[in-house]
């Protein structure tokens, strides 16, 4: 049985430069995954994006981590090993986007290998009311696995519903799918 716990979530999306050799990309992912050994980290995984849908952004990799509190997250971001990884990877990556938030997690904070993660980023138009925002969140919440992702993507009626009921309220949308790799296959 799961209990609800508030924790800090951290997601970084980034694009590897086209000129980078595959061996350097593997080293980059390994460096990021080595951060999971820090005491402050509850969960950390990094690897290639499975699929991205965006009108203008082309991220190639994702890094997701969880912390038991904002204080643990702050300690992590200031940790010398974290800072060294950021510096070592700086010349490998082009565009990057980081998102941090507190979540009320109702499950184990560690995602097992093979778990599917879908990150949906919505930039809503200005001036929308709370009820419209709530309805939009209800539509995008709750996909629980790869088969559900594929079913949603192939369901023309659901896609039409999303466009009709959400699209008019969005300035932009980005959807990133990621499968948590096994520790030996992180790139």
QUIRAKA-V620634 format. One record per pair of residues at least 6 apart in sequence whose C-alpha atoms are under 6 Angstrom apart, sorted by sequence separation. I is the first residue (numbers start at 1). J is the second residue. D is the distance in Angstrom with one decimal. If there is no record, write none. Layout:
I_J_D, I_J_D
This chain:
67_73_5.7, 36_44_5.3, 49_60_5.4, 33_45_5.9, 48_60_5.8, 49_61_4.9, 48_61_4.2, 47_61_5.5, 47_62_5.8, 46_62_5.6, 46_63_4.2, 45_63_5.8, 45_64_5.5, 44_64_5.7, 44_65_4.1, 43_65_5.2, 43_66_5.1, 42_66_5.5, 42_67_5.3, 41_67_5.4, 116_145_5.5, 116_146_5.9, 40_72_5.2, 40_76_6.0, 15_59_4.2, 125_169_5.6, 14_59_5.0, 15_60_4.6, 124_169_6.0, 125_170_5.4, 124_170_4.5, 125_171_5.2, 14_61_5.5, 123_170_5.9, 124_171_5.4, 13_61_5.9, 123_171_5.4, 13_62_4.6, 123_172_5.1, 12_62_5.7, 12_63_5.1, 122_173_4.8, 11_63_5.6, 121_173_5.8, 11_64_4.5, 121_174_5.1, 10_64_5.7, 120_174_5.8, 10_65_5.2, 120_175_4.5, 9_65_6.0, 119_175_5.7, 9_66_4.7, 119_176_5.1, 8_66_5.6, 118_176_5.6, 8_67_5.0, 118_177_4.5, 7_67_5.8, 117_177_5.8, 7_68_4.8, 8_69_5.6, 117_178_5.1, 7_69_5.3, 8_70_5.8, 116_178_5.8, 116_179_4.6, 115_179_5.7, 114_179_5.7, 115_180_5.3, 114_180_5.1, 43_110_5.1, 113_180_5.0, 113_181_5.2, 113_182_4.9, 16_92_5.8, 17_93_5.5, 16_93_4.4, 17_94_5.6, 15_93_5.5, 16_94_5.9, 15_94_5.4, 15_95_5.4, 14_95_5.6, 14_96_4.1, 13_96_5.5, 13_97_5.2, 12_97_5.6, 12_98_4.3, 11_98_5.7, 11_99_5.2, 10_99_5.8, 10_100_4.6, 9_100_5.6, 9_101_5.4, 8_101_5.8, 8_102_4.6, 7_102_5.5, 7_103_5.5, 6_103_5.4, 6_104_4.3, 5_104_5.4, 6_105_5.9, 5_105_5.2, 4_105_5.4, 4_106_4.3, 3_106_5.4, 2_106_5.8, 2_107_5.2, 54_174_4.6, 53_174_5.5, 53_175_5.1, 52_175_5.6, 52_176_4.4, 51_176_5.8, 51_177_5.1, 50_177_5.3, 50_178_4.9, 49_178_5.1, 47_186_5.4, 47_187_5.1, 26_187_5.5
